[in-house]
Amino acid sequence: MSAADAASARAPRPDEFTADRPFVFRNATVITVDSPGVIEGGDVLVRGDTIEAVGPSLEVPEGTLEIDGSGGILTPGFVDTHRHMWQTALRGYGGDWALSQYFVFYYLQWGEVFRPEDVYAGNLLSALESVDTGVTTTLDWSHGLRNPDYGEAALQALREIPGRFVLAYGNYLAGPWEWSNTPEFRKFVSDNFSSPDDMMRLQLAFDVPGSAEFPERAAFEAARELGLRVTTHAGVWGATTDTAITQMYDAGFMTPEITYVHAASLNEQSYQKIAATGGTISIATESEQSAGQGYPSSWVARRYGIPTSISMDTSVWWSADFFSAMRATLSADRSRDHLEAHAVNETIVANRLRAEDVVRMATMGGAKALGMEDVIGSITPGKKADLLLIKNDDSPAMTPILHPYAHVVYQAGTADVHTVVVNGRVVKYAGKRIGLELAPIADKVAASVEYVRSKLGEQAWDEGMHPELPPAEQIENPYTYTEGDAHVTAATGDR
């Protein structure tokens, strides 16, 4: 029997993964995102919901299930710190939008169309996609919660999928200083978040446009009273500017409990304030590159020493592929380095942002942004077992593995997600989800799409998906040949 056949013969069956049975990953390239870093041929033992041991050739209890990690890379589960999950039901609808068209569609024209069941359907699909692609913790930047009934629908969807989630409660159709202080919202908080739960946490999600009155003060005060972190879109060109940062800083609300999403178009003083107060930045590179919030901010965050995490923003535009997010972030950072150097007639001789840094942003960086760095984000004994095995014996891109960090960022993809573990529960194994069928979720999403489309009408639906382009002005080219040019005449043989 070959080694491959032997490994296959002793591979666990999906039904053998039970809560009371330990399991161990064997002989993987383990990226711990902690000391000692990378372990070649490493093992990771999981018992209950916890990582019990990490190292080579671990001794394990009798009856421990063994997952063959050879030829694969074991990492902490990815952490997405900003995703509008409810919008996933309209996946790809806004693929040709500019940011202004997003605002018009949701904020000005059609935001009131969406029902609690539409939020539920989008969240359900997005949550399934998270665990399917190795994102074990997702912050749901849920800004479509017009009342607590919407919040209950969002929560219900997240509870049905065995992932780790943070509901960032928001309502873009009302002022945060209003909804965060209503009795109805306070009841929603007490009903659902009265006891600590690392599988489901709560934050407040709202923006600060910089109006002179700074009414958002009351929302920050509500967050402080409730002991909640705040996530806010900052440094979005033309929408949330340095004025907002100044207001927050002067009022004393800039603390380590604030995450600044995008933070792509701020001035030096604003970045210094974020750094000095211990805030974190959530970078959504594909969003910033396409929608125009500003140049992706990892480059400037490095200069000021601001901790960063990675996010996908919304699938109404982009996918939730975290490999794509890491790749885009590293490439954008290096592009900025080259552009800055070329502007002063210099060249880059060493890339400052490394693949290792981006893997850390996607794992421990996200854990820090959520205030969960003691719980998740690294493969460390005592932490919760949120793990991702990247392994695909049929993929040419998965061999050889020479530089594990670079392989995760630049070579691997979602098709290589072999095993996903959340809180010690194996939710995907050998490339297949366990007990998580797509079909019933797809039916709910289809019903939501049909409803929204009917409310818009076919003309508005089509116009929303295909925004009209302004006429393009062609640059006059002085080097275009004309019939009377001498070289044209000579070439044609005319005299």
Secondary structure by P-SEA (a helix, b strand, c coil): ccaaaaaaaaccccccccccbbbbbcccccccccccccccbbbbbbcccccccccccccccccbbbbbcccbbbbccbbbccccccccccccccccccaaaaaaaccccccccccaaaaaaaaaaaaaaaaaacccbbbccccccccaaaaaaaaaaaaaccbbbbbbbbbcccccccccccaaaaaaaaaccccccccbbbbbbbbbcccccccaaaaaaaaaaabbbbbbbccccccccaaaaaaaaaaccccccccccccccccaaaaaaaaaabbbbbbbcccccccccccccaaaaaaacccccccccccccccccaaaaaaaaaaaaaaaaaaaaaaaccccccccccaaaaaaaacaaaaaaacccccccccccccccbbbbbcccccccccccccaaaaaccccccccccbbbccccccccccccccccaaaaaaaaaaaaaaaaaaacaaaaaaaacccccbbbbcccccccccccaaaaaaaccc
